[in-house]
């Protein structure tokens, strides 16, 4: 018996790519106009809108009059929409962003008739390990995808299992999301072509119908499709037109034997285009900043503000999620497309920053204006170093930070600012022009404390916090006008401010809490006592009793951990050519690797006791570009200084490292190497609610060379070395597992190239992308290195990565200067080993009212107990779409038993 066939009309819509968003939207409107007309004219027609609501939102913004038409077709089940807001790159955003994407897409679809309950992921460049759990905890039982499926899958479906054991039945789009198009090339030969395709792929389907995905990028199906298929069906083969939802829930067996656990990053059945992890570094950094800023904004708004700023937060989230699209944050678009993505991410961060700062302004109103408020966004207590601007101490005295209850903390002065801001000579007739600089009381970014007016001289004394209560600009104008008239000729106008200094202050902040301090002079110039050993610097070596780092003669770093583990040669830089494109790295045929600097200098910047720093400057002779045939690196050399800032802080068990250089070379890849004490066969990287273990190779078999370059979001660990990360980063174990290499820059000049040494099939049109060379840009990366013989678990890398990425938030008080500091205030405290808190936010519903939602993830392979303490009386466990599962009374304390790698969401009220 011949297999029946199910055709799924659809399109895949890249919101922006080789054209910017608005150009693609113009095409989108035309395409969806055609879809609506076709569906209304043909009752048998079905259409699947690519799994993402962004296409529908973008359409209805231009065609609001068609909303009811869309709702009618969705309600009838003839058009399937959702569940995602946008089809994202799963590895270049956080797990929390993936959840919010699903939530916002599901809600938007509900307003138009309901979401397709299918985790449709047609064109992502691989898939994260926890996606099955994310889908399952949203009540979604099916997924459908293409790229990354391993060679062990022989049929058209498999059970995809997350690390926690959650599973979804997954349809493998074996030949891509356009496999039905070849069958449709000649409309009157569809029956014959379908028969040939079904026979060729018979072993794949078993007893299930053949799935023919009838669609491709950026085009509506032909309006005659239903008629063509009716004709072909009459020729002896049963053909049905369905949505993807109907195919998976009505036409196939739910039982499948093949099981795949964890992430999908195999090259064996299709390109996964791993070079997108490292191209256009700035987009990856902007994404991390936007996600971090909105996370802090939600936490501050939920815990410390009486104002519900949800509309602003929703706007910021929407812009972040739009930017996660698999042709957006990846950087595989044109320069104008990538500029638009960068601007959107900046706007998202700015919106979130406004909410964050407004929330902190409320408790800051209780802190005197000569003091500072410090907020801890993390749900565990910590001691953090904050950098503040203070009045410089008088000669012979020192400074100390006075916290609530009078506790004294050490202060480290790291810079002093000049006191003379302006010294000018001018004619008396010009004095009025000087007064125009004053805005009420502000001048040079400070406030006028007092002024002195004498014959021929006007002196302004500025302060950050004035000591005099009154200043009247109108009286000043009158006095200056009278003096100018009485004493014509040359005048001196001097603007000075109180001596200022930049100080480092260690601040103990409660879990999710607030504390306040002020910095005051002290007669004793010796540093105040501290429980941590001081950070010191001597002879090109920094130390704090927990970790020590020394600069070797070649400019690399030798780092010793608290358990005696030594990492030698950290920071060896290796630069090589790259003749690839935005999708895939490729070395030139005759590459030249540059790893030895031509010049090395070491400068001590700070010598403790709270922070010690030194700067290593290495000059490298990098080729300017590739030769015209792209098989050689150019003979032209560009001397490039690379500055490495090395930092040790009291109490921290890791070394902070920042690299910076002005990129003047094209077509190259620069990597930061961390040599390992012993060779290793595996690495582990954290991101998207999991720590994923990978080997030295990647599975190949398609037309793409399987480079073992992998993504890491918050940290990557190999053997005795763990590296804490600031943003999503590409890494590779090289030298047969002897070194960990992190990509600092990959500079290329084309979206895709037609002839690529490591990829058979072009990934896109060959369009120049000169902005992806990052020429003339200052390239900065920051991370931290943790030596530990016990690996990432023994190093407590989950918590350390959270501390490293999430600085405390500092703002000046606004209450009258000299008033009493408010007491410390604690917020939510979460206690559990290797537990990630990915979000804390304000939620509300009509039935239960306001609450605080907390999302936790167990980042290990063993069961754990988590305690949440704060001010609440009950806790409701909800699914990832916010629907209640169970409720318990929990006065101020909640104990949760988390399974291995489990994601749990609770709402506290």
N, C-alpha and C positions, 0 to 999 in steps of 0.2 A: 504494500500500500504506500502510495506516495505521500510524503509529509505535506500537510497544508501549509500555507504561508500567511503570515501576518505582516502587513505593511504599516509602518508608523511614519506618517508624514510629519515633518518637523523642519526646523532650521537650527543651525548653531550660530549664535550671535555674539561675536566679539564686540564688546561695547566700544572699544577703541583699540587701535593696533597700527596698521600701516597708514591709516587715516585717523585724525583726531575724533573725539566723541561726537561732535555736532555733525560732522560729515557722515559718519556712520549712522547717526540718528535719522538723517534725511532719507537714507536708504531703508532704514527700519520702518519708518512710517509708511512708505510705499509698500513694503513687503507685508506688513500687518493689515493694511487696507485690503490687499489681495486675499489674505487668509480669511478675513471676515466675509468678504464677498463670496469666496468659494464655499465656505462653510454654510452660509445662509442659502446658497443656491443648490447645494448638494447635501441632502440629509444623511447620506452615508459617510460623508467626509469627517475625518478626525484630525486634530493637530496638537502637537506637543511643543510647548514654547520653551524648549531648551533648559528647563529646570530652574530658570532664574526669573525673578519678578522685575528686575531692572528693566528688561525689555518692555514689559507691560507698562511700568511707571513712565518710562521715557516716551512711550507711544501716547499714553493718555494725557500727558502734559501738552502734547501738540494736538491731540484729537479728543478733548474732554467730552465732546458731544457723542462719542462712541462708547462711553462707559457702559451704558445699559446693554448695548449689543454684546460687549465682552462678557458681562455678568450673565446674560441669558445663555450664551454658548458654554460658559464654564459650568453653570448650574445644571445644564443638560448633559454634561459629561463629554461634550464634543470638542472642547478645547481644554487641555491640561496645563495648568500653570503652577509655578513654585516647584519645590518648597524653599529654594534658596533665594536670597535677595540678589546675589550675583555668583557666577561660577568663578571660584577663587583659586589662587595658588595656595595649596594647603600648607606648604613648608615655609612660606615667607610671611606668615602672620602668626599670631598667638592662638592657642587653643580657645581662649576666651573669645577672640574675634570670630572663629569658626562658629561657635555657639550663637553669638549675636547675629551672625549672618543668617543662620537657620531660623532664629526667632523672628527677625524682622521680615524675612521672606514669607514665613508661615502666616504672620499677622497680616501682611499686605495681601496675600492670596485669600485669606478668610474674608476680607472686605469685598472681594470680587466673586465669591462663590465657593472658595475652598481650595486648599493646596493639594497637588498630586503627592500622595504619601510614598514617594520613591526618592531615595537618595541618588539622584541623577548627577553623575560626575563625568561627563563625556570626554573632556579634552584637557583635564589637568595633567601636569607633568609629574605624575606619580601621586601616591596617596599615603596619608599619615596612618600610623599604626592604630590610633584610637578612633578613627572614623566609624568603625562598626559600633563602638559603644556610644558615640555621639548620636548616631542615627537611632539605635535601639532605645536610648534613654529619652528620645523624643517620640517614641512610639512608632518608628518607621521600621518595617520588617524587610524591605527590599532595597537593593542598590543596583545601579547599572553604570558601567564604566568601561574604559578602553585601555589606557596606557598603564604600564607597570606590572601587569599580571605575569606571574612566573611561568616557566615552561612546564611545571607539573600539572597545570590545568589543561586538560585535553578537550573537555566539553564546553558547552556554551554557558555553563553556570557553575558556581562553587559557593561553599559557605565561607564567608569572610569573617574571621574571628579576631577580636581585639585582645590586647594583653590581659584584660580582666576576664575573658571568656565570653563576652557578649558576641553574638553572631547576627549577621544579616545575609539572607539569600542574595547573591550577587550575579547579575547578568553580565557576562563577559562579551562586550561588543568586539568580537574577534577580529573583524576586518575594519574596525573603526565605526564612527557614527554615520557613515554614508555608504554602508555596504550595499544598500538597495539601488543605488544610482546606476550602476553598470547594467542592472537588469532592465532599467527603464530607458536606456539609450535609444532604442528603436521601439516606439510604442506598439506597433502591430506585431512585434516579435517578443513581447514580454513573456508569454507562456513558454516559448522555447528557451529563452535566456534564463528564466527562473528555474526551469527543469534542469538545465546544465549546472546552475549554481547549487541547487539542492543536491544533485548527485555528487558534485565535487566536495561538498561539505557534509555529506550524510552522516559520517561518524560523529560529527560534532553535536547533532541535534537529538540523537536517540529517538524517542517517540514524540518529542515536542515539535511544535510548528516551527518552520523556518522564520526567523526574524529578519525583516528587510527594512532597515532604517532609510526612509525615503526623504533625504534632505541633506543639505550641506551648509557651508558658511554663507551667511548674508543673502540668502535668496529664499523666497517663498516657493513652495511646490507649484508645479504647473496646475492651473485651474482645471485641466482636463484629466488629472490623475485618476480621479474616481471612475470616470468613464473608461479610461484605459484598463483599469484593473477589473471592472465588471466584464469587459470583453474577454480579458485573459482568463477570468474565472470560468466563463462559459466554455472555455476550450478544454476543460477536464481537470483543472487543479483548483482545489478550494482556496480562495483568497479572501482574507478579511482585512478591512481597514480599521485600525484601532489606535488609541493613544498608548503610550508606553505603559501607563498605569494599567490599562485594560489587558495588554499583552501579559504582563507579569502576574496579574492577579486572577486572570480568567483562562489563560491559554496554556500555561506551562505547569509542570509538576513542581511542587514545593520541595520535594525530597531530592537532594543532590548529595553525592558521596564525597566529592573533592572538598578539601578544607585547606584554606590558606590563612596563616596567622601572621598578624603584624602588618608592617608597611608594605606597599607595593611600589618597588623601584627597579624592577627588572627591565632590561632592554630587549628581552628575547622576542617579544611580539610587537614592538612598536617603539618609536623614539620617545625618550623621556626628557631630552633636551636639558641636561643638567647644568649647562653653562649659564643658565639664567640665574643661578644662585649667586653669581659673583659679578655679573655685569651691572653697570650703573649703581655703584656703591651708594651714592647719595639717596636713592629711592629706598634702599633697605634701611638706612639710618633714619630717614624721615618716617618710615612706617613704625619703627621701634619707638621713636620719640612720640608720635601721635598716640600709639597704644598706651604707652606709659603715662602720658599726660591725662588721657581720658580715664584711665584706671584710678589715678590719684584724685581726679576731679570727682568721680563717683563716690569714692570712699570719703572724701572730705564733706561732700554734700550730704551723704547719708548720716554721717556721725556728728557733724558739728554745725550744720546749718538748719535754720528754721524754714528756709525757702526751698521749694521743690523746683529745681532747674531741669526737670526731665526733658522739656522741649529742646533746650540747648544741647543736652547730652545726646538726645536722639539724632539731632542734626549732625553732631560730630561723629557719632557712630556710623551714620549713613555714609558720610564722606570717606571714612576709613574703609568701610566695607566695599564701597565702589572701587576704591584704589587697590583692593586685594585681587581684582580680576586677573586671570591668568595671562593676560597680555598687558597688564598695567604695572603692578609693582615689580614684575619680573624684568621690566626694562627692555622688552623686545619690540617696542614700538618706535616710531619716528621720533626725532628730537622734539617736535612740537607736541606730540602725544605725551612724551615723558615729562616735558615741562608742565603740561596740564596736570598730570598725576602729582608731581611735586607740589604744585600750587594747591591742589585739593587737600593733600596731606597737611600742608602748612595751615590751611584754613581750619581743618579739623582740630589740629593742636591748639590753634589760637582760640577757637570756641571753647574747648575743654579748659584751657588755661583761665579763661574769664570766669568759668564756673568754679574752678578750684580756688582762685584768688578771692572771689566773692564769699565763698564758704569760710575761708580762713580769716577774712576781715571781721567776722562776727566774734570769734574768741579773741582776736587781736585787739578789739575795743576794750578788753579788760586788762591789757598789758600796757604799762607805762611807755611813753614814746622814747624814753632812753633805754628801753629794753627790747628784747626780741622774743617772738613766739616761735616755737619749733614743733612741727607736727610730724608724726611717724606714720607713714602709709602702710607699714607692715604690721601684721597681727602678733608680733612678739616684741618684747622690750629689747632695746639696743642702746649702745653708746656710739654716738656718731660725731664726727668732726664737722663743725660748721665754720664757714669763712664769713666774717662780718667786718663792716667798716666801723671804726670806733675812734674816739678822740685819743690822740697819742699821749702817752704818759709824760709827765714832767721829767726833766733830767734827774737821774738818780732814783727813780721809782720804777715800779713795774705795773703790770695789770693782772687782774684776776677776774674770773667770771663768778658772779654771785647768783645762785639759783634760789628757787623757792626754799623756805626754811633756813636760809642763810648758809647753805653748803657752798664751799669754795672749790673752784676748779681751775686748773692751770690754763694759761693762755700763752700761745706762741705768736710773737709778732713776726710777720713775714714781709711787710713792706710799709713804708711811710710815704705819704703824699706831700707834694710841695704846698707851702702855705700861701705863697704869693701867686694869685691867679691872674692878676693883670696889673701892670704898672704903666700908665699912659700919661703923655703930656699933650695938652690941647689948649686952645684959646677959650677964654671964658664964655664966648658966644656959642661954643659947641657943647657946653655942659648938659643942656637940655636933651641932646641926643643920647647921652649916656643913660639918662633916666628912662629912656624908652626901652632899655633892656630889662627893666624890672617889671615882673608880672605879679602885681599885688605885693608879695614879699619875696618871691623867688628871684634869684640871680645866680647864674652859673650852676644851676641845678641844686643850689643850697638855699637857705633862708637867711635873710638879713637879720642878724642879731642886734646890731647897733651900727651907728655911723658917726663919724667925727667930721665936723665942718669948721675949717679955720681959714684965714686968708690965704688964698692960692692953693689950697689942698682939700680934697674930699677923700675920706677913707671909709670903705665899707668893710665891716667885720661880719663874716658869714659863719653859719653853723648849721649842722644837720638838724639839731634840736635847739631852738633859740632859748636863751636864759632870760631874756626880757619879754615881758608879756605883750607889749604893744609896739606896733609899727604903723605909721600913717603916711602913706605915699603922697597924699595931697599936701601935708605939712612939709615933707621933704622938698617937694617941687617949689613951694613958696620960699623956703629958706635958701635953696640953691639959686633961685632967680634973683633974690635980694643980694646974696653974696656976690654973684657974678656981676651984677650992676655996680656994686660998691668997689669990687677989686677986679677991674678989667686986666687983660693981659694973659700970660701963660699960667695954666693951672696943672697941678698933678692930681690924677685920679688913681688911687691905689685900692685894689680889691684883695683882701686877705681872708683866709678862713682859719679856724682853729686847726692846729696840727692834727692830721688824721693818720690813721694807721690801719692796716689790714691785719686782723687777728684770727687765729685758729682757736676754736673753743671746743672742748669735748663736752657733749651734752647727753645726759642719760634721759631717754624718752620712754614712757610706758608703751605697752602694746597698743597699737592704733591710737596712741594718745598724744597729749599736748603737755608741753612744759615751757617755762619762760625763764629768761636769765637777763642780767645786765652785766656789762663789763665796767669795772671801776679801777682807779689807781690804787696801788698798795705800796706801802713803804718798803716792804721786803721784796727785793728784786729776784730772790730765789724762786724757782718754779714751785707751785703748790703741789702737794703730794698727790699721787695717782696710784690706783691699784695695778695698772699695767706698767710693764717695763717701758722705759722711754725709747723712742726711735732715735737712733744715733747714726752718725756718718763719720767715717775715718778711712783714709787711704783707699778711695774708690770702692768702699764697702758701706752698705746700709744694713741696719739690723734693728730688731725690736724684741729679741728674746724668743720670738715664735718663728721667725723666718729671717734669713740673711741672704743678701745678694751682693755679689762682687762683679766688677767689670773686668773681663779678661783682656788680654793685650789686643785681641782682634775685634774688640768692641762688643762681643757677645756677653751674656750674663751667666754666671754660675750661681744657682739658687739652692739653698739648703733649707729643708723644712724642719718642723719641730720634732719629727721622729728620726731625723738624721738623713732622710732621703735627699740625694743631691742630683740636680739637673744641670748638666754642663752644656755650655754653648747655646743657651736659649737666646733666640732672637737673631739667629743667622738668617740673613735676607738673601733670597735667591730670585733673580730676575731673568726671565726668558721671553722669547718672542711668542706672539700669538697671532696666527694667520686665520683664526676662526671667525665667529660672528657672535651675535647676542645669544644664540642658543647653545653653541658648543665651542669649547676651547679646542685649539689645534696648534701644535708647534710647527714652525717652519721646517722644511726638509733638512736644512743645515742650521740648526739652532746654535746660539751662543748663550750659555748661562753665565751670568755675572753674580758672583757671591762674595768676592773679596773687595773690601773698600780700598780706595787709594789714599785715604786720609782719615784719621780718627782723633777726636778730641773729647775730653771728659771734663765737665764743669759741675762743681758742687753748687747746688742752689739753696738748699735748706738743710740744717743739721739738727733738727729736733727741738724740743723733746717729744712733740706730738706727731710731727711729720718730718721725715728726712727725704730729700730729693736730690737726684743728680740728672744731668742731661748728657747723653752720649750722641755726638754728631759724627756720622760716617758719610763720607763722600764716595759715590759710586760713579763709574763711567758707563752709563747706559746708552745703548744705541738709540738714535733719534727716532727710528721707525723701521719698517721692513723695506727691503729692496723692491723695485718695481714688479718683479716676478713673484714676490711674496715668499720666496723660498730661502732667503737670506736676511739676516739683520743688517741694517745699514752700517756703512763704515763711519758715518758721522756720529760723533760721540757727544753726549750731553752730560757734563759733570753735575750730579744731583746730590745735594746734601740731604740726608735723612736724619731727623732728630728723633731720638728715643728718650722719652721722659720716664725715669724709673723712680718709683715712690714706695716708701714703707711707712705705714701708720701704726701708732701704738695700738696694740690689741688685735690687729688683723693678722691672720695666719697666711696671707698671700702677698705677692708683690704686684703692685699696679704698674702697668706698662702702657704707654701711649706712643704711637708713631706718627710722624708728620713729615710731609715733603710736598714740594711744588712739582706737580707732574709736568714734565716737558718732553716726554717720549710717547710715541704712538705704538699701537700694536704690540703690547707686552703684558705679561702677567708677573706680579710680584707676590712672593709668599714669605711668611714668617715661620721659621722652623723651630720646633722644640724637640731636640734630641732626647731619646729615652734611655734610661740606664740599662735596660734589657729589651731585646726585640719582643714585640707583641703580635698576636694574630687577630686581635679585635679592638675596636674602639666603641665608645658609648657616647651618644649625644642626647641632650635634653631638649624637648620642645613638644608642644601640642599635647600636654597631659601625659607624656611618657618619656622614658629614657630608653633609646633604641640602640641595640648592639649590632654592629656591622663588622664584616671581615675585611680582608685585604683586596678582595676582588668584587666585581659586580657581574651579574649574569647577562651574557650577551647572546646574540643569535639573529638579530634583525639587521638593519643596515646602519646601525650606530655602534661605534666602538664603545664598549662598556667601561669607561673610565670610572675608577672607584672614588670619585669626588662626591661628598655627601653634605647634607645640610645640618647645621646645629643652631639652636635658637638661644639658649641660656647658658649652656656649658657643653664642652666636649672633653672627654677623658680617654686617655690611652695609657695603660700601665700605671706608672707612678706620677703621671702628669695630668692635672686637670686645668683647663683654661676657662675662666669665666668670661662671658661675652656680653657686649653692649647691644648687639643687633644680630640678626640672622647672618650666619657666616658659612662659607664653603670651607671644607677641610678635606684632607686626605692623609692616610698613613702611607709614607713613602719609605724607600730604602729597605724593602722587605720587613716593614714593621719597626724600623729603628728610629723613625722620626715622625712627628706630627707636624703637618704643614697647613697653615691657615692662609687663605687668600686675602691679601690686603687690597689688591687692585687688579682688575682685568680690563684692559683698554682695547677696544676694537672699533671698527669703523663702518660696519654694515649690519643691518637687521639679520640678513641671511646671505650666504654665498652659495652659488649654484654648484661649485666644485669645492667640496670640503673633504680633507683627508680622513676625517673620522666619522663622516656621516654620508650615506649614499644619497638620501632624498633631501632636496632643499626644504627648509622649514618654513619658508615664506618667500616673498618676492625679494630679489636682490636690490635693496634700497639703501643708499648711503645713510649712515647715522653718525656724523662727525662728532656730535655731542657725547657719544659713548666712549670717545677717546679720553675724556676728562682732561684735555690739554689746558694748561694754565690754571688748573684747579688745585687747591691745597687738599691733599688726601690725608685724612686723619682716621685713625683707628684706636680704640682703647679696649683693654682687656686686663685680666689678672691671672697670674700663674700660681697654682697651688701644688706644691710637691707633697705627695703622701704615698707611702708604700702600700696602703690599703685601698687605693683607688678612690673613685668618686664617693662611694658610700662612707668609707672611713674618713674622708675629708669633709663630710657633711656638705657636699657641693650644692645640693638643692637649696639649703638655707643661705649659704654663702653667695650663690648666684643672685638670690633675691636681694640681699644686702648690697651687693655690688651694683646692681642695675637700678635700685630704688633709693636715691638720696632722700634724706629728710627734707622737709619743706620749711623754709625760714621766712618770716615776715616781721617787719618792725611793728611794735605796738603803737596804738593811737590814743591811749588814755593819757592824762596829764603826766608830764615827766616827774620823776621822784616818787610817784605813788607806789603802793605795795605790789609786789609780784603776786599774781594769782597762784593758787595751788596746782600741782600736777593733776591731770585728769586722764584716766585710762579709758580706752574704748574696748573693742572686742579683742579678746586674747585667744589665740588658737595654739594649742600645745600638742604636738605630735611629730614623730620622727619622719623625715622625708615627706612631709605633707605640704603641698602647694595650695595656697589660697589665691585663686585666679581672679576673684572679683568680690567686692562688697559694695552693694548699692541699695538705694531706696526703692521699694516697690509698694504698690497699693492695689487693692481690688475692692469692688463694691461690697463684697460679703465680709471680708476680714479687716479691711482698713489698711493703714500703713504698716509696713514691716521692713526689715533689713534682710536682703538676700545675701547668702554667703555660699560661694561655690568652692569646694575643696577637691583635691585630687591626690590620691595616694601614689607617690612617685617611687614605689618599690614593689618587689615581687612577693612580699609577705604581708599578712594581715596586720593591721595596726589599730590602736585605740587613739582617738582624738578627743580632746576636751576643748569645748568652746565656752568661754566665760564672758559675762558682760551684764547688761541690764535688760532682761527680757523675762517673760513668764511662760511662753510656750514656743515650740518649734514645729514647723511643718516641713516635712520632706516633700519636695516637688520634683517633677521631671524636668527635662531641659527646656520644655516649652512653658514651664511655670504651673502646670496642672498638679493639684495636691495628690499625694500618694498616702501619707499617713501623718498624724498629728500627735504630739505628746506634750504633757506639761513638763516644763523645764525651768524652774525658777532660778535664773541667773547662771545656770550651768547645764551644759548639754554634753553627754558622752556618746560618741559615735564609734561604731566598729566598722572600719573600712576594710574591704577586701583588697587583695593585691591589684594595684593599678585602677582602683575604682574612682569614678567621678561621682560626687554626691553634692546635691544642692539643697540647702535648707533655708527657710524663711523664719526669722526670729521676730516675735512680737511681744 
